[in-house]
Amino acid sequence: MRMTASSVPQSEGTGVPTKFTSTNGLQLSVSFVTYLLDILSFIIISFIAIPFGKAILPGSVANSLLVVWGGFAAGAVLRPLGAAIVGPMYDRIGRKMGITVGLIGSTLFTAVLGLLPTYAEVGIWSPILYIVLRLIAGLFIGALIAGGLVFTTENLPEKLRGLFTGFAESGANWAHFLGAAWLIVISVFFVGTAYDTVGWRYYFIVVLIPFFFVLPFLYFVKESDIFVRTKAKKKTTDHVYRTMFAKGQMRRTFLITLFASIGILGYDNLTENQFPTFLHFINGVSHINIATLVLIGALGAFAGSIVGGLISQKTGRRPFGIVGLIIMIPLSLLFLYLGGLKGTEYYLILMTILPFYFVPALTKVNLTLFLNETFPTSLRSTGVGINWNLGYGIAAIWPLFITYGFKIYGPSFYAVGETIFLVLLAIVSLGAFILSKEPIGNISREELALSEGNAK
């Protein structure tokens, strides 16, 4: 039977929340900015990859990009470790403390890249320092999102979970919007060689904007209600990993959800996260036009997050995921067409990239809901955090393969490599959703069980 929000209690007195409260609003603000900073810290290099790469390793564009994406991948690979270290703290102590630690670390170690000495100044130490800073930032980014992913979703009323999780998830889309808007500012103030020599340094300031915005909300927001109730009932565990992997069913669940994350988050990274570099290097689009394209694309992704959350709440996570991923397989072929467009064909480029913003956003918000509802409260931050960060950690490896491919075969391989990887990633995630169980309603049933326990 297909599970929907109506499958669980929705009336007052059941222990299942039915109204969106001011506390939910504060939690939503924190999760929104958490998503924003997670993606902004992760993708910030993609907006300035070519001038930044030339600064830390002069020479061919291919070699510079290999170093840039190498550091990108190094930081992403350590994201799961950050989630693995802090995740159990979220599940034993609470969500707020872990979010605070991750927020401060990820912001500061990303912003300091603007002070990085160039190859002309320190030689080979420049790319080495870059990779070290990305490694440290990756740890904190993984720690940050392990809490932000669950903080709002696990506390929302069932009937509103899709809509408001979609809004929280849209923080990732607004990261692209903010990054593109700041690129316009930098491009206006730093023209010509000034952009390549010093303009890129000022680009890293952008991560400080949402950082200072969210600090007041973190101070005033309350701890997650369902976590507090679970801890009070002594249903949390001091042995998170032993509990997660001791039972065969939970191990199977973790692996299925992991493949879902690898496919969807890998697809996301190879589309909207790669567009600034692809459009500049392959299509020859100007900095200003790249920024406007990403701004419009981010609005399309925002719409996808909201629409995806709403529809997923009606259809269930599993069928919605299956349909979305089936659509994404033929959609991938558009990358071949995009690779042949000229930078002057602005509107054709826009119409080609918009589906890559909208459709993956549908499946990405569905993945967030799917992960949150699959893992119980006592394991949620650890299970969701490691899944999400492993998905993005592995996602950062694909650009390295593609860059190496066009280093050998030439720039024409860029679009071909993108297309091949996108098709494969969509198929991987599709298989995971086919093998999964429908999780909608699980959080509300858990809340009801906690309430019934209190009544006894």
N, C-alpha and C positions, 0 to 999 in steps of 0.2 A: 504494500500500500504506500502511496506517495505521502510523505509527511509534510504538513504545512503548519503555519503558526497556530491554526485552530485546533491542532492535535494536542495542545497543552493547555492547562488552566489559564484563563485570562480575566479572572474576577478578583475583586478585592478580598482580602482575608486568606488567600491561598499561599501567600509567601512569594508569589510570582509578581514582579513589578509590572504595573499596567500603565503608568504615567511617566512622561519625560520630565524630570525634576531639574532644579537649578544645579544640583550636584552632578547630574548627567551632563549638563551644559559645560561645567568646568572640566569634567573628565574628557568630554569631546574636544575641548580646546587643547588640552594637553596631548591627546592622541593625534589630533590634526597636525600640530607643530612637530610632534615626534616623527610622523611619517614624512613631513616636509624636510626636516633636518636629516633624516636617514637618507633620503634620495638625493637631496642637495649635496650633502657631504660625499655621497657615493659618486654622483655624476659630474661634479663641478669641473673636473679635469676635461670632460668631453667638450665643453664650450670653448676651451682655449688650448686644446691638445697640440695643435701645430706650433703656435708661437712658444708655448711652454716647453714642448719637446725640443725645439731648436735652442732654447736657452740652456737646458740642462745637458743636451748632447747634440752639438751641431753636426751637420752632415746630411745624409739623405733623409727624406721625409719618412721612408719606411723604417729606417733604423731608429729615428727619433720616436716614432709612434710605438715601435716595439718596446722601448724603455718606458714610455708613458703608460701603455696598456699593461706592461709588466708590473709596474708599481700599483696600478689600478687592480690587477689580479691579486697581487700580494696582499693588499689591504682587504680585499674581499674574501680571500681564503681564510684570513684570521677572524672574520666576522663570526663564523660558527663557534670559534673558541671563546670569543667574548660572550656569546649567548650561553655557551656551556658553563662558563664560570659563574655568570651572574644569574642565569635562569633559575637554578635551585634557590638562590637567595630570594628571588621574586616569589617562589612557591612556598618558601618557609617563613620569610619575614614580612614581605609585602611588596607591592608594585612601585610605590612612590620613591623609595630610596634608590632602587636600581635605575629608574628613569633619570633621577638627578645625577647620579654618577656618570651614566652614559651620555647625558646631554652635555655636561661640562667637558668631558674628555673628547668626545667626537668633534665638538665645535672648536675648541682651542687647537687641537692637533691638525685640523683642516685649515683654519685661518692662518696658522704660522707658515704654511706653504708660500704665502705671499712674501715672506722674508728669506726664502731659500736662496743661497748664493748660486750663481750661474757657473757653467763649465769654464767660462773665461776667467772666473775669479778663483775657483778652487779645484778645477780639473775634474777628475773622476769622482771626487767626493760629492759633487753636485747630484748626479743620479743616485748615488748610494744613500745620501741623506734623504732624498725624495722617497725612496723605497722604505727606509726606516720610519719616516713620518707616516706613510700610508699604512704600514703594518700596525703602528700604535693606534692610529685613528680607526682602523678596521676593528680592533678589539673593542673600542668604545662604541662604535656604531652598532656592532652586534649586540652589545649589552643594552644599548638604548632601545632598539626596536623590539627586543625580547619582552619588554614591559609595555611599550606603547601599543603594540599589536593587540593586546588583550584588555587594556585598561578600560576602554569604553565599551567594547563589544560585549564583554561578559556581564555588564551591568545594565544593559538596555532592556526595555520592555520587548517581549518577543515580536510583537507586530511591527515595531519600529526598528528592529535590529538591522534589517537589510538597508533601509534608508539612511540611518545615521552612521552605520559602518561605511556605507558608500561615501558619505560626507567626510568622515575621518580619513578614509583611504585616498580621497581627493587631495589631501595634503601632498601626496607624492606628485600629483599633476601640477599643483601650484608651485612645487619646487622647480619644475621646468619653466613655468611662467615667470617666477621670480628670477631665475637664472638668466632667462632670455631678456627680461626687462633691464637687468643690471648690465648685460652685455651691450645693450643699446647705449646706456649711460657711459660705459667705458669707451665704446667706439666713438662717441661724440667728443669726449674730452681728450682722447688719445688717437690721433690720426696718423696714418702712414707708418713710418718706422717706429714712432713713439709707442704705437700699439704693441708691436713685437718686442720692443726692448724693455718697456716699463709698465705698459697698460695692463698686462696680464697679472702683475703683482696686486693691483688694486681690485682685481676681480674677486679675490678670496675674501674680501671684506663682507661679501653678500651673506656668508653663513652667520655673521654676528647679528643680522637684523632679526630673524625669527628667534634666535637664542635669547635676546633681551626681552622679547615679547612674551615668551612662555614662562619665564621665571616667576612672575607674580601669581600666575595660575597654579603653578606647582606648589607654592606656599599655602594657598588657601584651599586647594582641592582636598577632599577626604580620600582615605584609602578605599580600595575596591570593596564594595559591600559584600559581594558573594565570597570574596577571599576572607574577610573578617569573620563571616558566619561559619565558613568551612573550618577556619582555625579554631574558633570557639568550640566547635563540635569535635575538635581533635581529629579531623579528617584529613589534615595535611600530613606530610611525611618528611622525616629527616633523611630518607634514603630515596631520593627522587629517581635516580638512574636505576637503582635496583628494582624499584616498583615498575618503572616504565618498560624495562627489558626482561623482567623475570617471567612474565606470562607470554605465551606464544601469540595470543590474539593482539596484545598491545604492540609486540614487536612487528607483527604483520601490518598493523595499522600505521605504525611509524614509517615503515618502508613505503607503503602505498602513498601516504601523504607526501613523503619526501620526493618521490618521482613526479607527483603532481606539481610540487614547488619547483623542481628542477626545470620542467618543461615550460611552465607559465612565466616564471621569473627570468629564465633564459631568453624566452621570446621577447619579453619586455625590454631586457637589456640590449638586445640586438636590433631593436627598432627605435623607440623614442630616445633611448640613451645614446645611440650611435649617430642619430641624424645630424647633429651639429658638425661632427667630423666628416661624415660621408658627404653631406651637401657641399662642404667647403672643398674637400679634396677631389671628389669625383665629378660633381656638377659645376663647381666653380662659382657657387653662390656667395655673394658678398656678406660681410659680417652683419650688417644691418638687416638684410633680407633673411638671413638665417634666423636672426632674433625674432623677426615678425612671424616667420613660419612656425617657429617653436611656440610663440605666444598663442597663435591661433590653434595649433595642435594641442596645446595644454588645455585650452577651453573645451576642445573635443573630447579629450580624455576625462576632464571633469564631468562632462555630460555622461560619458560612459560609466563612470563610477556610480553616479546617482541612479541612472537607469538600470545598471546591472544589479545594484542592491535591491531596488524595488521589484524587479522581475524575479530575481532569485528567491525573494521571500514568498512569492506566489507559487513558483514552480518546484522549489526544492533545489539544494545545491548540486546534487549529482546530475540530474537531467540538464540543468542549465549549463553546467560545466561541459558536459558531453557535446551539446549543440554548439556552444561557443568555440570549442576546440576543432570541431569538424569544419566550421567556417574558416578558422585560421589557417588551415592547410592550403586551400587554394589562394587565400589572401596573400600568402607568402610569395607567390609568383609575381606580384606587383613590384617586388624589389628589382626584378630583371628589367622591367619597364623604367623604373626610376633611374637606374644606372645609365640609361641612354638619353636622359633629358639634359638640356643645356641650362646653365644657370640663369639665362634670360627668360626661360619658360616658367615664370614664377607661378602662374595659376595652375598649370599642369602639374608642377611639383606639389603645390598645395593640395590639389584634389587627390594626388597619389598617396601622400603621407597621412592625410586625415584618417582613413580607415585604420592605419597602423596605430593611431592614438586611441580611437574610439573602441574598436573591437577588443584588443588586449585588456583595456581598462575594465570591460565587462567581466572578463574571466578572472582578472586579478582581484577585484573586490569579492567575487564569489569564492576565490581561494582563501581570502582572509576569513570569511565567514565559515567556510568548510573546515579550516584548521582549528579555529576557536571552538567550534561545536563538537569536533571530534575528540579533543582531549579534555578530561575532567579538570576541575579547578585546581586540584592538588598537583597536577602535572602540566597545566596549560601553558604557563610562561616558558617552561623548559621545552616542552614538545613543540609549541608554535615557534618559539624563538630559534631553536636549532634548525627546524625545518626551513623556515624562511631564510635564515642566514646561510645555510648550506646551499639552498637554491640560488641565492645571489652570489655566493662564493664561487660555485661552479660556473655560474653565468658569466663571471668575469674572465674565464679562461677562453671562451669562444672567440672574442675579438683578437686574442693572441694568435690563434690558428688562422683566422682570416687574414690578419696582417702579414703573417709569415707566408701565406699563400700568394698574396699579391706582391710580396717582395720577390718571390720566385717567378711567378707567371705574369706579373704586371698588374696595373690598376684594374683592368677588366675583370680580374678574379674577384674583386671586392663584392660586386653585386651578386655574382654566382655563388660565392661562399656564403653570403648572407642568406640567400634563398635556400640553399641545401640545409644549413643549420636550422633555419626557422621551421622547415617542414618536419625535420627529425624531432625537434623539441615539441612541436604540437602533437605529434604522434605519441611520444613518450608520455606526455601529460594526459592525453586522451585515454591511453591504456590504463593509467592509474585511476581515473574517474570511473571507467567501466568496471574495474575490480573493487571499487569502494562501496561503502554502505552510506545511506542517506543519514546525515547527522542533525538535520534541522529539528529543533525542539529539545535537544539534549540538555542545554543549559537551564531551560525552564523546568524540566523534570528534576534536575539536580536541586534547583531552588525549592521546588515543592517538597522534595524529600527532606531537605534541611528544615523546612517549616513544620512538616509533620513530626519530625524528631523533637522539635521544641514543644509541640503540643502534648507529646507523651511525657 
